[in-house]
């Protein structure tokens, strides 16, 4: 799975504008930061939100409402609302919020 994620992340650099907000629906946060070159990266985590980059699934809609130009990279695109699929790469779907 990590090889597929790494390849998808190389593409993130070309697809997602650097100043846009990115939510990574995967726990490999450090790899994403290294390869994607994005400025605002968050992860979806079911555990307690202690670190600034963690968003609990119950808070995702509010977070999404507060942001513009937001992307979600996931293997489970049906879990998200108010998004459109931009590209699918190595089982990762790049969603852009509406």
ChimeraX attribute file (.defattr): number of C-alpha atoms within 10 A of each C-alpha:
attribute: neighborCount
match mode: 1-to-1
recipient: residues
	/A:1	7
	/A:2	9
	/A:3	9
	/A:4	12
	/A:5	22
	/A:6	18
	/A:7	14
	/A:8	22
	/A:9	22
	/A:10	15
	/A:11	16
	/A:12	22
	/A:13	14
	/A:14	11
	/A:15	13
	/A:16	19
	/A:17	16
	/A:18	15
	/A:19	12
	/A:20	15
	/A:21	20
	/A:22	25
	/A:23	23
	/A:24	22
	/A:25	18
	/A:26	16
	/A:27	12
	/A:28	13
	/A:29	15
	/A:30	9
	/A:31	13
	/A:32	20
	/A:33	15
	/A:34	12
	/A:35	17
	/A:36	22
	/A:37	18
	/A:38	18
	/A:39	12
	/A:40	14
	/A:41	21
	/A:42	20
	/A:43	21
	/A:44	20
	/A:45	17
	/A:46	11
	/A:47	10
	/A:48	9
	/A:49	12
	/A:50	8
	/A:51	8
	/A:52	9
	/A:53	15
	/A:54	18
	/A:55	20
	/A:56	14
	/A:57	14
	/A:58	11
	/A:59	10
	/A:60	14
	/A:61	12
	/A:62	9
	/A:63	14
	/A:64	18
	/A:65	11
	/A:66	9
	/A:67	11
	/A:68	13
	/A:69	14
	/A:70	23
	/A:71	25
	/A:72	25
	/A:73	25
	/A:74	20
	/A:75	18
	/A:76	11
	/A:77	18
	/A:78	8
	/A:79	8
	/A:80	14
	/A:81	12
	/A:82	10
	/A:83	16
	/A:84	16
	/A:85	14
	/A:86	11
	/A:87	13
	/A:88	15
	/A:89	16
	/A:90	13
	/A:91	13
	/A:92	21
	/A:93	19
	/A:94	27
	/A:95	23
	/A:96	19
	/A:97	18
	/A:98	13
